[in-house]
Amino acid sequence: MNKKVKDNYIFFSIIVPAHNEELYIEKTIKSLKEMEYPRDKLEIIIVENGSTDHTLEVINNLVPYWFKVISIKEAGVSKAKNVGIENLSEKSEWVIFLDADTYLGQSFLKDLSQFLMENKEKNLGCGFVSLLPFPNTKYARMWYHFYNFANRVTKTTRSIQIIRRDLLRELKFDESLSFDEDTMMIKACRKRSQYFFFKTKKVFSSTRRFEKNGWIKQLFQWIYYASLPYEKKKKIKYKVLR
């Protein structure tokens, strides 16, 4: 690929927090290894944080040499994301925070790069994408259509956050929160830039939490947690499902 063509691609950094994800991280790593995107325009950072299962062993057995794997003792998704931020390449232009049970289609980054390049005059700074469920059942698709609409209207995210690199030189995820840390980050980014919603059929998110808790129950739990004042949010110990 010649230099002129490569200049049309954005440098993406993908940060994947991984806490006790031995049953899901393999599929995520496989999807990242198969991305159709210039290698010198992409970095992938996996932050294993405080796992008590075989997550780190699974990661080390699967990642290629060019992935960056970091292991820390502290649990907490915000801590893991912040450690990822601290280890970003100087070349990074946009950062994708990806849950360990969320999978990207092979050409997703090309599509996203084109979208961001076409809208570079709009001061886009943070955003979300439409998600499809995994497994991709008719019932799950119905619920995901609703959740995608809700996220778009409320300008929030789940499973994946996309943030412009320069904003992260000043902003960090709130490590006192075990829930809603992504919403707080997006709110801070929106004060400095525009939120975007990118339609795609190439990002899949696990339905495990919905299947475990129930679709309606999970909805009302999120609404309740989101409505709490900040001081009460800090006291929430969000249950990790495995």
N, C-alpha and C positions, 0 to 999 in steps of 0.2 A: 504494500500500500504506500503510495507516494505521499510526500509531506503535505501537499495541497489538500488531498483527500482527508488526511488525518486531522488537519486543522479544522475540519468541519465537525469534529467530535469533541464533546465536552469531557473533561477529566472527572470521572466519578469515583468517589470513595464509598464503599459499602461497609457499614459497621453492623456486626451481628452479635448482640449480647446472647450468651448461652449459659443458662443455669439449669442443671439437671435436665438436659435435653437429649439424652442418649437415644431416645426412641424417635426423635424428629429431625435432629441435626443432619443426619446422613442425606436426606432428600434435599435439604436446603443447600448443602455443600455441592451436591451433584448438579443442582440447577445453576449454581454460580460458576462451576467449572465449565459448564456447557454454554455460557454466554457468548454470543457472537458479537464481539466488541474488541477493538484494538487493545492489546495487552498493555501497551504503554500509555493508555488513557484510562486505566482502571486499577484500583487497589481494593483489596478485600481484607478487612480486619475483623477477626473473630475474637471476642473477649469472653473467655470462660471465667465465670465468677462464682466462686464458693460452692461449686457442685459437690454433692455427696454421692453421686453415681459415677458412671464411666464416661461422662461427657467428654472430658479432655482426651481420654484414650481414643475414643471414636474419632474425634476431630483430628488428632495427630496421625491416625491411620488413613485418613481420607484426603487431607488437603495436599495440593501440589506445592512445590517449593516457593511459588510466588505469593501465596497467601501469607498474611501476617497473623500469627496466633499469639495471643497474650493471655496469661492465666493469673488471676488475682484471688486472694483469699476472701475478700469481702463479697457478700451477696448484695443484691439490689440492682435493678435494671438501670437506674439513673447513674450509679457509680460506674457500671460497665460502659454505658454510652459515653460518659465523660472521659474515661480512660481511652476509649477509641478516639475521641476528639483530640486528646493530647498526643496521639501517635499518627495523626494525619500527615500525609505527604504535603510538602510545600506547593506541589503542583495541583492539589485538589481544588476543584471549582464548585462542585455540588456534592453533598453528603446524603447518602440514603441510609437511614436507620431501619434495619430489617429484623423483624421477629424471627426466631429460629424455627418457626413452623410456617413460614411464609415463603413462597417459591416463585421465582421469576422465569418467564418464558425467554427463550433464547434471544429473541430480537427486541425485547422490551427496552433495553438501554439505548438502542439505536433510535427507537421511536421517541423516547423521552428526550434524548439529546436533540433531535430535530425540533421537537415542540419547544424546548427551552431556547434554542437558537432563534427560532422564528419569533419568539416573544421577548427577546433580550432587551427591548426598549421599554418594557412595561414595569420594570423594577420588581419582577417576581422574586420572592425570597423564601417561601415555604409552601408546601402543598401536600396533596394526597392524591391517590389514584383510585379508580373503581376496582373493587376486588371481586373475584369469583371464589366460591367455596371449594374446599377440598376435604372430603369427597364432593364432587360436583353433582349433587342430587337436585331434582326439581324443587323439593321443599326448601332445601338450603339456598338455592338460587333466589327463591322468592324472598326470603329473609334478608339475604345479602343485598338485593335490590333496594329494600327498604333502608337498611343501614347505610348503604352508599349515598342514598338521597339525603338521609339525616346528616351524615358527615359533611356533605357538600353545603347544605343549608346553614349548618352551625359553624362551618369552617374549622372542623376538627379532623382528627386522624385516628386510625387504629392499624395495628400490624406493620405499618410502614409510614415513615415520615421522610420528606425530602426537603432539605434545607440548604440554602446557599452558604458556601464555606465561609465567606467573610463575616457573616452574622455570628458564627460560632467562635470568633476570636474574642467576642465580648460576652456572649450568652453561654450558659451551661445548664444542664438538666438539674432539677432540684433533688438532691440526694436525700432529703428528709421525707420524700414521698415514695410510696410503693404503688401508688395508683394515680393516674391523671397527670403524671409528669410530662407526657407528650402534649397534653392540652395546654399546660402552663407554658411550655416552650413555644408552641405555635402562637399563643397569645402574645408572647414577647416578640416573636419574629414579625407578627402582623403590625406591630407598632412601628416597625422600621421598613417594612416592605409589603408587597401584595401577596395574598394567598391565592393559590391556583388549585384547580381540580382537573386532573388529567384522565380522560376516558381511555380505557384499555381493556382488553380481554386476555392480558398476558401476565396477570399477577393473581396468585392463588393463596388463600389463607385457610389454615386448618379450622375446622368447625368443632374441635375437641371441647372447648369451653362451653359452647352452646349445647352440645350433645350431653355433656356431663351435668350441667346446671339447669338445662331447659331454656328454650329460646325466649319465652316470655319472662321467666324469672330473671334471666341474665339481663334483659333489657331494663327491667325496673330496678335491678341492683345498680346498673351503671347510672341510670338517671338519679337515683338516690345519692350515690357517692359523688356524682358531679355537682349536685346541688349543695353539698356541704361547704361551709366556710373553710378557709385555708387551714386554720389551726386544727380543725377536726379531721381534715383530710390527712394531716400528718400522723394522726393516731391510727389510721386504717392499716391493717396488716392484710394486704390483698393476697388472697389464697392462690398459690401456685399450683396449677393442675398438671399432673403427669400421668 
